[in-house]
């Protein structure tokens, strides 16, 4: 049996966070090693094509790999999103609240 549920989010890119796989990365902004990020695989949610394109466009404009709804943090993995966690994310959220 397969169960499908739909959930609406109000996600926005935050900070200038880039996830990198090695120390030789040339990406600008704050770099966080993906091995230091906690990924909650049980929160995987599939996205449709239009939603994926819209999220990737907004992430590219903000130059950030990090999405938030104001409380939790997410990133894209292909055509799905997963909840992630790292201590730096909360600092970025506080900084974003101060700036905007």
C-alpha positions in Angstrom: 0.0 0.0 0.0 1.2 3.5 -0.8 0.0 6.6 0.9 0.4 10.1 -0.7 -0.1 13.3 1.2 0.3 16.9 0.1 1.8 19.7 2.3 2.1 23.4 1.5 5.2 25.2 2.4 6.3 28.9 2.3 10.0 28.4 1.7 12.5 31.1 0.9 16.3 30.9 0.3 18.3 32.4 3.2 21.9 33.5 3.5 24.7 32.8 1.0 25.2 29.2 2.1 26.9 26.8 -0.3 27.3 23.1 0.4 30.7 21.8 -0.7 32.2 18.3 -0.8 35.9 19.3 -0.4 38.1 22.1 0.8 39.3 23.0 -2.7 35.9 24.3 -3.7 36.0 27.8 -5.4 32.4 28.7 -4.5 32.0 32.1 -2.9 30.1 32.9 0.3 29.8 30.7 3.3 30.8 27.2 2.6 29.6 24.3 4.7 30.9 20.8 4.2 28.0 18.5 3.3 29.4 15.9 5.7 28.8 18.2 8.6 25.1 18.7 7.8 22.5 16.4 9.5 20.1 15.1 6.8 16.7 13.8 7.9 16.0 11.2 5.3 12.5 10.4 6.8 11.4 13.9 5.8 11.9 13.4 2.0 9.1 15.1 0.0 8.8 14.8 -3.8 8.3 17.9 -5.8 6.6 18.4 -9.1 8.5 19.8 -12.1 7.1 23.4 -11.8 7.8 23.6 -8.1 11.4 22.3 -8.6 12.1 24.9 -11.3 10.7 27.7 -9.1 12.7 26.7 -6.1 16.0 26.3 -8.0 15.4 29.7 -9.7 14.9 31.5 -6.4 17.9 29.7 -4.9 20.1 30.7 -7.8 19.0 34.3 -7.6 19.8 34.4 -3.8 23.0 32.3 -4.4 22.1 30.0 -1.6 21.5 26.2 -1.2 19.5 26.7 2.0 15.7 27.0 2.2 13.7 27.9 5.3 10.2 28.3 6.4 11.3 30.3 9.4 11.7 27.4 11.8 13.1 24.4 9.9 15.7 24.2 7.1 15.6 22.4 3.8 17.6 21.8 0.6 16.9 20.2 -2.7 18.1 16.7 -3.6 17.2 16.4 -7.3 13.4 16.6 -7.5 12.8 16.3 -3.8 13.5 18.3 -0.7 14.7 17.1 2.7 15.0 18.7 6.1 18.5 19.4 7.2 20.2 20.8 10.3 23.5 22.6 11.2 24.3 25.1 13.9 25.2 27.8 11.3 21.7 27.7 9.9 20.2 29.3 13.1 22.8 32.1 13.0 21.8 32.8 9.4 18.1 32.9 10.4 18.8 35.4 13.2 20.9 37.5 10.8 18.2 37.4 8.2 15.6 38.5 10.7 17.8 41.4 11.8 18.4 42.6 8.2 14.8 42.2 6.9 
